[in-house]
Structures are given as C-alpha cells and as structure tokens.
C-alpha cells in the first residue's frame, strides 16, 4: 500500500469527519484529562449511548478522583451499574483513586493502572491533550485491515507502528473521525457503496477479499 494511498485515506477521512461527527458529552473540547479518562474507561465493552446516559450524572457526583476516594465502593457500584461490569469497574476506580491524586500523562504510566489497556491510555491522552497517538479498537482495526488489507500487519506492535504513521498532527480530529467511520460506515456489515474509500479500498476492490 503506497504512501500516496495512505495520504489519500487520511485526507478523505478528515473531510468525512467534518460532516459526520457524532456528538457525545465527553467529546467537548474543555473536558479535563480525568473526564475523558472516565468516558474511555466506561466505553470499553459498552455502547456509547449507554455511557452517555450515565456519564453526566457520574461526573456530577464524582467530579475528581478525590470524590471517588471518599465514596463507598457500593455507592460507586450503584452509579456504574447500568453499564455492566460494575463491581470490576468500581474496584479498579477505587484502586486508581487511592494511589493517584492526578492521572499520569504518559501512555505507559496510564497502562499501569488497573483495567487500563493501550486503547484507553492512548484515547485518553489523544482526546484530552491532543497527543499524536494511534487509537486502535476493534472497529478501527477492521477499517485498516479492509482498506489496506495485506499491508496491515498481524502483530499488535506492528499494527501500532502502522497506525502511528497515519495519525496527522490534528490527531484528535482524525481519531474521532476514524472511530465514527468504523461505527457508521465500515461496520461489520459495511456500507461500501457509501464509502469514500471504495475506489482504493483493497477489501472492496478485490472480490476474493470480501467476507
């Protein structure tokens, strides 16, 4: 896959994102690192609309890590219960709050926190601070594996390197557009006829690659 095609995809995606951006409360530009982290922590294995229903109330009750530290674990469980995995999430948040006054600002340091993986760490720092980091979840991996097909690496480390090259300086805008594109167009059952990339997407162009 040529660098020209990668540039074309990046440019097309940024243009698409301007017209198709999904609005959620955690996407506001004035959100703090903590507020973005809470959203990304909740979004793991949970639909965005479900998180949107709980997120404002949770932040009102727990606006900082300090309030989580002072809260009883059962109170925390009840606040998170509609999202599922409430006991696991409450326990992890209590552990984080009890050991940190402020969240780390390095991906590796964030990943040392309980129940925090590469996606949550990179997404938090990208969307809260604009850090130029790749954000890879299942939807994004599906997009890249279809558009770039054989050029998409097999190992996680190589995938991160590949994705890093595609992230422009406007990383926050790009990664949000990528997440939206994976959710709205390049879905499990993709809307290829509506896709801006269908002229160069390897998945669409090669009938042998379709599933």
C-alpha distance (Angstrom), angle and dihedral (degrees) to the residues before:
residue distance angle dihedral
X1 . . .
X2 3.79 . .
X3 3.79 125.5 .
X4 3.80 86.4 -120.7
X5 3.81 90.6 61.9
X6 3.79 91.3 46.6
X7 3.80 89.4 51.9
X8 3.79 90.6 47.9
X9 3.78 92.4 51.3
X10 3.80 91.9 48.3
X11 3.80 92.3 49.3
X12 3.81 93.7 45.9
X13 3.79 91.8 47.5
X14 3.80 93.5 52.0
X15 3.80 89.9 50.5
X16 3.81 91.7 47.4
X17 3.78 91.2 48.8
X18 3.80 92.8 57.9
X19 3.79 90.5 62.1
X20 3.79 100.5 35.2
X21 3.78 107.0 38.5
X22 3.79 115.4 145.7
X23 3.79 115.1 -136.9
X24 3.79 120.4 -135.4
X25 3.82 128.6 161.8
X26 3.81 93.7 -113.4
X27 3.79 91.5 57.0
X28 3.79 94.5 70.3
X29 3.80 110.9 120.9
X30 3.80 94.4 -127.7
X31 3.80 94.7 59.6
X32 3.79 115.0 126.6
X33 3.78 124.6 -126.5
X34 3.80 89.4 -103.3
X35 3.81 93.0 50.2
X36 3.79 92.8 50.5
X37 3.79 91.1 44.8
X38 3.81 91.9 54.2
X39 3.80 90.5 52.3
X40 3.79 94.4 48.2
X41 3.81 91.1 44.4
X42 3.81 89.6 54.2
X43 3.81 95.2 42.4
X44 3.79 92.4 65.1
X45 3.82 106.1 109.9
X46 3.82 90.4 -12.8
X47 3.85 129.2 103.1
X48 3.80 114.3 -110.6
X49 3.80 93.7 -124.3
X50 3.81 90.2 56.6
X51 3.79 90.9 51.6
X52 3.81 91.3 47.3
X53 3.81 89.7 58.3
X54 3.82 92.8 55.1
X55 3.81 103.5 29.8
X56 3.85 102.4 79.5
X57 3.79 93.4 48.0
X58 3.78 92.4 46.5
X59 3.81 92.3 52.8
X60 3.78 91.4 46.9
X61 3.80 90.0 55.7
X62 3.83 96.3 36.0
X63 3.83 107.3 28.1
X64 3.83 93.6 160.9
X65 3.78 140.4 15.9
X66 3.81 88.4 -98.2
X67 3.80 92.3 67.4
X68 3.80 90.0 50.6
X69 3.80 89.6 52.0
X70 3.80 91.5 52.7
X71 3.82 95.7 44.0
X72 3.78 124.5 92.4
X73 3.78 114.5 -111.1
X74 3.81 91.8 -120.8
X75 3.81 90.2 55.7
X76 3.77 88.4 52.5
X77 3.79 91.8 47.5
X78 3.80 91.6 52.8
X79 3.82 92.0 50.0
X80 3.80 91.3 52.7
X81 3.80 99.0 36.3
X82 3.85 97.0 100.8
X83 3.81 89.1 61.6
X84 3.78 96.8 54.3
X85 3.80 127.0 -129.2
X86 3.80 84.4 67.3
X87 3.80 98.4 153.5
X88 3.78 93.3 48.4
X89 3.79 92.8 45.9
X90 3.79 94.6 45.4
X91 3.79 92.1 49.7
X92 3.81 91.9 49.3
X93 3.81 93.4 48.0
X94 3.80 91.0 49.2
X95 3.81 90.3 51.7
X96 3.79 91.9 48.7
X97 3.79 94.0 47.3
X98 3.80 93.1 46.6
X99 3.80 92.6 55.7
X100 3.82 102.9 34.2
X101 3.78 132.8 54.6
X102 3.80 88.5 -175.6
X103 3.77 133.2 18.4
X104 3.82 117.7 -106.8
X105 3.79 118.4 -106.0
X106 3.81 97.8 -146.9
X107 3.83 120.7 84.4
X108 3.79 94.5 -132.6
X109 3.80 91.9 50.3
X110 3.80 91.7 49.6
X111 3.79 89.8 49.9
X112 3.79 89.5 59.3
X113 3.80 89.4 66.3
X114 3.81 118.4 96.9
X115 3.81 115.1 -83.9
X116 3.83 92.7 0.3
X117 3.79 117.3 127.9
X118 3.78 134.8 176.8
X119 3.80 94.5 -80.6
X120 3.81 95.7 53.2
X121 3.81 92.1 43.7
X122 3.81 95.3 49.5
X123 3.80 94.7 40.3
X124 3.80 92.2 50.2
X125 3.79 94.0 51.3
X126 3.79 94.6 41.0
X127 3.79 97.0 48.1
X128 3.81 96.8 38.3
X129 3.81 99.9 38.6
X130 3.79 105.8 15.4
X131 3.81 92.6 -116.6
X132 3.79 111.6 172.4
X133 3.79 97.8 -116.4
X134 3.81 132.3 138.2
X135 3.80 115.8 -111.3
X136 3.80 111.3 -152.4
X137 3.77 123.7 -179.0
X138 3.81 127.8 148.9
X139 3.81 92.5 -83.8
X140 3.80 93.3 51.4
X141 3.80 92.5 45.0
X142 3.81 88.2 52.5
X143 3.82 91.4 51.8
X144 3.79 94.1 49.8
X145 3.80 94.3 42.8
X146 3.81 90.3 53.3
X147 3.78 100.8 41.4
X148 3.81 95.8 42.2
X149 3.83 98.0 24.6
X150 3.83 109.6 170.9
X151 3.79 92.3 21.4
X152 3.82 90.4 60.8
X153 3.83 107.0 97.4
X154 3.78 124.5 -126.1
X155 3.81 101.5 -137.7
X156 3.80 124.0 73.0
X157 3.81 93.5 -126.4
X158 3.81 92.5 52.7
X159 3.81 91.0 44.8
X160 3.81 90.0 55.5
X161 3.80 90.2 49.8
X162 3.81 91.4 48.8
X163 3.81 92.3 47.5
X164 3.81 92.1 45.9
X165 3.80 90.5 60.5
X166 3.80 90.4 56.3
X167 3.81 96.6 51.4
X168 3.82 110.3 99.6
X169 3.79 127.6 -154.5
X170 3.82 88.8 -90.3
X171 3.79 87.5 64.8
X172 3.79 96.9 156.3
X173 3.81 93.8 54.5
X174 3.80 92.5 43.6
X175 3.80 96.2 49.0
X176 3.80 93.6 46.2
X177 3.80 89.6 50.9
X178 3.80 90.0 48.6
X179 3.81 92.0 53.0
X180 3.80 91.3 47.5
X181 3.80 92.5 47.0
X182 3.79 91.3 52.4
X183 3.80 91.2 49.4
X184 3.81 98.7 43.2
X185 3.82 108.2 29.9
X186 3.81 114.9 7.2
X187 3.79 91.4 49.9
X188 3.79 128.7 149.6
X189 3.81 84.1 -84.7
X190 3.82 97.4 35.8
X191 3.80 126.5 -146.2
X192 3.79 92.6 -136.3
X193 3.80 96.0 164.4
X194 3.81 89.2 59.2
X195 3.81 95.0 44.8
X196 3.80 121.7 111.6
X197 3.82 89.4 -148.0
X198 3.80 98.6 56.1
X199 3.81 92.3 103.6
X200 3.79 91.8 64.1
X201 3.81 105.9 14.6
X202 3.80 107.4 121.8
X203 3.82 91.9 -149.9
X204 3.80 92.4 55.6
X205 3.79 96.7 38.8
X206 3.77 96.4 50.0
X207 3.77 114.9 61.5
X208 3.82 89.2 -163.8
X209 3.79 88.6 61.5
X210 3.77 96.5 54.4
X211 3.79 121.0 104.1
